[in-house]
C-alpha cells in the first residue's frame, strides 16, 4: 500500500484469490470573509499556520509509517495553539451551539485570548468537557437518529486531537475502510465495490448493517484499542473525558459506558478505530485463511458489503462475524442484513432485483446500499488490493 504525503491511498478493495491450491464526520470548512482591509494578511498568516501544523504532523505520519508496532508516548504537544486555531476554522460557522450556547462568531471575537486559555487548560489537565446536547434528526425509515452536539471548545479540542491521531491511524487503517477518512468518500467505496465484483468471481453478496453501532461501542474496549497505538496518557485521558462527559436531554445528564457520541468531531475516528480492530483486521485474516474461493469486502462506517465466490463461504463468514461482534458488544441488524445472489444466468453481476425471503435474492444497483448507479461520476480506476495483517489481530476469542 502506498501513501502520498498527507493523503490516503486510492480507492481499493480487499480481495482474496482462491486457495484451493495452496486482502458526522469532521465538520466541513466554509469560506469566511476576512476583515476589511487586512484580508491578504489574515489569509497569509493562516496559510503559514496550516503549513506549520502540516509539517509537524508529517513527522508523526512518517514515524507511524516506519514503526508500525510503536506506541506514541508524546503527542499532546501537537495539540498547540496553532492546531487549535486550525481546528476552530474547520468548524461550521452556522452550526447549532451546544450546552454552552457559544456560537462560532462569538468565540472568534476574542479568538487568540480564548485559544491561549484553552491551550493552557488542556496542558494543565484543567480542561473539562461539557455534556453534549442531545438532538434528533429523521431517518429514512421514519425513525429518529440521535445526535450529540458538543460545546464549541470541546469541538475545537477534539478537532485538534483528531488531526494528530489521523496522522497515525491513516497509516494503520486498511484499504477496505472508506467512511469518515481524509481523501475518501462514498464514491470511492462504490467504485472499489463495483470493480471487485466485476473483476473477481463474486456470486453472492453479503449486505450487513450493525445495529445502533455508535450507541453500542464498548468504551472499555475502545480505550484498549487506542492504547495499542497511543501511549500518551494525556491523550487517553482526553478521550476518556469526552466519553464520560455525558448527554444532556430534557435537563438530565446521562453518562453511559457505551457509545461514542454520534455527531461529535471525534466520534467518526473513534468508530473507525473500534471497527479496525473488531472487524477489518479480523475480516482480512478470515479472507486469507478461511475463505475457499474469491472474496472481497468494503466497509463504509458501519455499513459492510462483502462478496463471495461460494455461498458456503458467505454463510460461514456471516456466522463468524456474528460471533465476533458479540464478543465486542455489537450485533447485526436482522432487517438490514441479507445474503443476495450476485450473478444472473447471463453472468451479469447486476442482474434482476433482489428478493428478501427464502433463497437469496439477486444483486442489482437498486438493492445494494453502495450501488453502482453512483459510480459513473467518480472518474477513477481502483485496483484490487491485498495486504498482510498481523496474526495477533485475527483472534476470535476477544483478544486483540
Secondary structure, 3 states (H helix, E strand, C coil): CCCCCCCCCCCEEEEECCCCCCCCCCCCCCCCCCCCCCHHHHHHHHHHHHHHHHHHHHHHHHHHHHCCCCCECCCHHHCCHHHHHHHHHCCCCCCCCCCCCCCHHHHHCCHHHHHHHHHHHHHHCCCCCCCEEEEEEECCCCCEEEEEECCHHHHHHHHHHHHHHHHHHCCCCCCCECCCCCCCCHHHHHHHHHHHHHHCCCCEEEEEEECCHHHHCEHHHHHHHHHHHECCHHHHHHHHHHHHCCEEECCEEECCCECCCCCCCCHHHHHHHHHHHHHHHHHHHHHHHCCCCCEEEEEECCEEEEEECCHHHHHHHHHHHHHHHHHCCCCECHHHCEEEECCCCCCCCCCCCCCCCCCCEECCCCCCCCCHHHHHHCCCCCEEECCCCCHHHHCCCCCC
